[in-house]
């Protein structure tokens, strides 16, 4: 089984604690409900952005009275400006009134002294109009940097900023497929698996989401958004927990080339609960193969008939 290097695992672990130590103040304690409500808030944002419902006020409702949104088409602060920006489009103006376009993943939430902060990847997809099949990736992709506060009406955005993916030279492929079909889940042990709590599930998902930032952050500290993780399955295991998570590697458009899919597949993970919280103990990457690819590989491996 091919394991990711220690530098990747340690970078992900360091990112988990960085936000709570920058201010020097003790972070606010977040409950399981807080995490879920903040996750719901960002999901509502995508829906409000794509539908532009209630004359743009559906988006404004997700921010504090003095909340600020920084997008590609300008900055809005306060309810009236937010609704106006929602009506004309945060990212682009040439979208239908009702559409599904904004796909967000890799949401990581950190408690702070004033509430919480977060990061989340985003990529836009243009589907075929009028129910026609097809579509393509938009030239828009990057990540959000958020500040959340808890109000009498629930969690709201204090500030959300869209940070576009910067055009950089395409990095070498960071994921190496694991040979054969061996996986962490195949490990046999007689140790019983302890049940997982709701907090355990949230913490493990946070670790997996954070791993994308570890993969995409270069030695210079620059974030090159590429690895989008979704469909995370977690189960209790003798080692602590095991998981599977889908991964898509996108190369966001840089002007010279359109957004494209570089690689796809899934991770198979083993998670361990340490004194510092849940961490990835081992991770194997398996590429996704189409039926045509599998047939071609089988044909190539089949014995060849001798020439007549």
C-alpha positions in Angstrom: 0.0 0.0 0.0 1.4 3.4 -1.0 1.2 5.9 1.8 1.4 9.6 1.5 4.6 11.2 2.8 4.9 12.5 6.4 5.2 16.1 5.2 1.6 15.9 3.8 0.2 14.4 7.0 2.0 16.8 9.3 1.1 19.9 7.2 -2.6 18.9 7.4 -2.3 18.5 11.2 -0.6 21.8 11.6 -3.4 23.6 9.6 -6.0 22.2 12.0 -4.6 24.1 15.0 -3.2 27.2 13.3 -6.4 29.3 13.3 -6.9 29.0 17.0 -3.4 30.1 17.9 -2.9 33.2 15.7 -4.9 35.6 17.8 -3.3 34.4 21.1 -6.8 34.2 22.6 -8.6 31.1 23.6 -11.0 30.0 20.8 -14.7 29.8 21.4 -15.9 26.2 22.0 -18.0 25.0 19.1 -20.6 22.3 19.7 -21.6 19.6 17.2 -24.7 21.7 16.4 -22.5 24.7 15.7 -20.5 22.8 13.1 -23.6 21.4 11.5 -25.3 24.9 11.4 -22.2 26.5 9.8 -22.1 23.7 7.2 -25.8 24.4 6.5 -25.0 28.1 6.2 -22.5 27.6 3.4 -24.8 25.2 1.6 -27.6 27.8 1.7 -25.2 30.3 0.3 -24.6 28.2 -2.9 -28.4 27.7 -3.4 -29.1 31.4 -2.8 -26.3 32.4 -5.2 -27.5 30.1 -8.0 -31.2 31.0 -7.6 -31.0 34.7 -6.8 -34.2 34.1 -5.0 -36.3 36.7 -3.1 -34.9 39.5 -5.2 -31.4 38.7 -3.9 -32.5 38.9 -0.2 -32.1 35.2 0.3 -28.3 35.7 0.0 -28.4 38.9 2.2 -30.2 36.9 4.9 -27.1 34.8 5.4 -24.9 37.7 6.5 -24.9 39.9 9.5 -26.3 43.4 9.2 -22.8 44.7 8.4 -21.6 41.6 6.7 -19.3 41.8 3.7 -18.9 39.7 0.6 -15.9 40.0 -1.8 -16.5 38.4 -5.2 -15.2 38.7 -8.7 -17.6 41.4 -9.6 -17.1 43.6 -6.6 -17.5 44.0 -2.9 -20.8 44.4 -1.1 -21.3 45.4 2.6 -24.6 45.6 4.3 -28.0 44.1 3.4 -29.0 46.4 0.6 -25.6 46.1 -1.2 -25.6 42.3 -0.7 -29.0 41.9 -2.3 -28.1 44.1 -5.2 -24.9 42.1 -5.8 -26.8 38.9 -5.6 -29.3 40.1 -8.3 -26.6 41.0 -10.8 -24.4 38.0 -10.0 -21.5 37.5 -7.6 -19.2 35.7 -10.1 -20.7 36.3 -13.5 -23.8 38.1 -14.9 -24.6 35.7 -17.8 -26.2 32.9 -15.7 -29.9 31.9 -15.9 -32.2 33.0 -13.1 -32.5 29.5 -11.7 -29.4 27.3 -12.2 -27.1 24.8 -10.4 -23.6 26.0 -10.9 -21.6 26.5 -7.7 -20.1 23.3 -6.3 -18.3 23.7 -3.0 -16.2 21.1 -1.2 -13.4 20.7 1.4 -15.1 22.8 4.0 -12.9 23.2 7.1 -14.1 25.1 10.2 -11.9 26.5 13.0 -13.1 28.0 16.3 -11.8 31.4 17.1 -12.2 33.9 20.0 -15.0 35.7 18.2 -16.8 32.7 16.7 -15.3 30.7 13.8 -13.4 31.0 10.5 -13.5 28.6 7.5 -12.2 27.8 4.1 -14.0 26.1 1.3 -13.1 25.2 -2.3 -15.4 26.2 -5.1 -15.6 25.4 -8.8 -18.3 26.6 -11.3 -19.9 24.2 -13.8 -21.9 25.3 -16.8 -24.6 22.7 -17.6 -26.4 22.4 -20.9 -29.3 24.9 -21.2 -32.9 24.0 -21.7 -32.5 20.5 -20.4 -30.1 19.6 -23.1 -27.3 17.2 -22.1 -23.7 18.3 -21.9 -21.9 21.2 -20.2 -18.4 22.3 -19.3 -16.4 23.8 -16.5 -16.5 27.5 -16.2 -13.2 29.4 -16.0 -14.0 30.3 -12.4 -12.6 28.3 -9.5 -10.8 28.9 -6.3 -11.7 29.0 -2.6 -13.6 31.0 0.0 -12.1 32.5 3.2 -14.8 33.1 5.8 -15.5 34.6 9.2 -18.7 33.4 11.0 -20.4 34.8 14.0 -23.3 33.5 16.0 -26.3 35.8 16.1 -29.7 35.7 17.7 -30.9 34.3 14.4 -28.2 31.7 14.2 -24.8 31.5 12.5 -24.2 34.1 9.8 -21.3 35.3 7.6 -19.5 38.2 9.0 -17.3 38.2 5.9 -16.8 35.9 2.9 -14.1 36.5 0.4 -13.6 34.6 -2.9 -10.0 34.0 -3.7 -9.5 33.0 -7.4 -7.1 30.2 -8.2 -3.9 31.8 -9.4 -2.4 30.8 -12.7 0.7 28.8 -12.0 2.7 26.2 -13.8 1.0 22.9 -13.6 2.5 21.0 -10.6 3.7 17.5 -10.8 1.0 14.9 -10.0 0.9 14.5 -6.2 -1.1 11.3 -6.1 0.5 8.0 -6.8 -1.9 5.1 -7.3 -1.5 2.2 -4.9 -0.4 -1.0 -6.6 -2.8 -4.0 -6.7 -6.1 -4.0 -4.8 -4.8 -4.0 -1.2 -6.4 -1.3 1.0 -6.4 -0.3 4.6 -9.9 -1.8 5.0 -8.4 -5.2 4.3 -6.3 -5.2 7.4 -7.3 -8.0 9.8 -7.2 -7.6 13.5 -9.0 -9.1 16.5 -9.2 -5.8 18.4 -12.9 -4.6 18.7 -14.0 -1.4 17.1 -15.1 1.3 19.5 -18.3 3.2 18.5 -17.8 6.7 17.0 -19.7 9.7 18.3 -21.1 12.5 16.2 -18.1 14.7 17.2 -15.8 11.9 16.0 -17.5 11.9 12.5 -17.2 15.7 12.3 -13.6 15.7 13.4 -12.6 13.0 10.9 -14.3 14.8 8.1 -12.4 17.9 9.0 -9.1 16.1 8.9 -9.9 14.7 5.5 -11.0 18.1 4.1 -7.9 19.7 5.6 -5.8 17.2 3.7 -6.7 18.9 0.4 -5.1 22.1 1.7 -2.0 20.1 2.6 -1.8 18.6 -0.9 -2.4 21.9 -2.6 -0.1 24.2 -0.5 3.4 24.5 -2.0 6.7 25.0 -0.2 6.2 28.8 -0.6 2.9 28.6 1.2 0.9 29.4 -1.9 -2.4 27.6 -2.3 -3.1 26.1 -5.7 -6.7 24.8 -5.6 -6.8 21.4 -7.3 -8.0 18.5 -5.1 -11.8 18.4 -4.5 -13.0 15.8 -2.0 -16.5 14.5 -1.6 -18.7 11.4 -0.7 -16.8 10.7 2.5 -17.8 7.4 4.1 -16.6 6.7 7.7 -16.9 3.6 9.8 -15.6 2.5 13.2 -12.6 0.2 13.1 -10.2 -1.5 15.5 -7.5 1.1 14.6 -10.0 3.9 15.3 -11.8 4.5 12.0 -11.6 3.8 8.3 -12.8 5.8 5.5 -13.3 6.2 1.7 -13.5 9.6 0.0 -13.8 10.5 -3.7 -11.2 12.9 -5.1 -11.3 15.0 -8.3 -8.2 16.9 -9.4 -9.1 20.0 -11.4 -6.7 22.3 -13.3 -8.5 25.6 -13.1 -8.4 27.8 -16.2 -5.5 30.2 -16.5 -6.4 32.0 -19.6 -4.3 29.9 -21.9 -6.3 26.7 -21.3 -9.8 25.9 -20.0 -10.6 24.2 -16.7 -10.1 20.5 -17.0 -10.1 17.3 -15.0 -6.6 16.1 -14.4 -7.3 12.9 -12.4 -10.0 11.2 -10.4 -10.3 8.3 -8.0 -10.7 7.7 -4.3 -8.7 7.5 -1.1 -8.9 4.7 1.4 -7.9 5.9 4.8 -7.1 4.7 8.3 -7.7 7.3 11.1 -6.3 7.3 14.6 -7.3 9.4 17.6 -4.3 11.0 19.1 -3.7 13.4 22.0 -4.1 16.2 19.5 -7.3 14.8 18.0 -8.1 12.6 14.9 -5.3 12.2 12.4 -4.7 10.2 9.2 -2.6 7.2 10.0 -2.4 5.9 6.4 -3.9 6.8 3.1 -3.9 4.9 -0.2 -5.0 6.4 -3.5 -6.8 4.4 -6.2 -7.4 5.8 -9.7 -10.9 5.7 -11.3 -11.0 3.5 -14.4 -13.8 3.4 -17.0 -15.2 0.2 -18.4 -13.3 0.8 -21.6 -10.0 1.2 -19.7 -10.6 -2.0 -17.7 -11.4 -3.9 -21.0 -8.2 -2.5 -22.7 -6.1 -3.6 -19.7 -7.7 -7.1 -19.7 -7.1 -7.4 -23.5 -3.5 -6.3 -23.1 -2.9 -8.9 -20.3 -4.6 -11.7 -22.2 -2.2 -14.3 -23.8 -1.7 -13.5 -27.5 -2.3 -16.2 -30.1 0.8 -17.1 -32.0 0.9 -15.7 -35.6 -0.1 -18.2 -38.3 
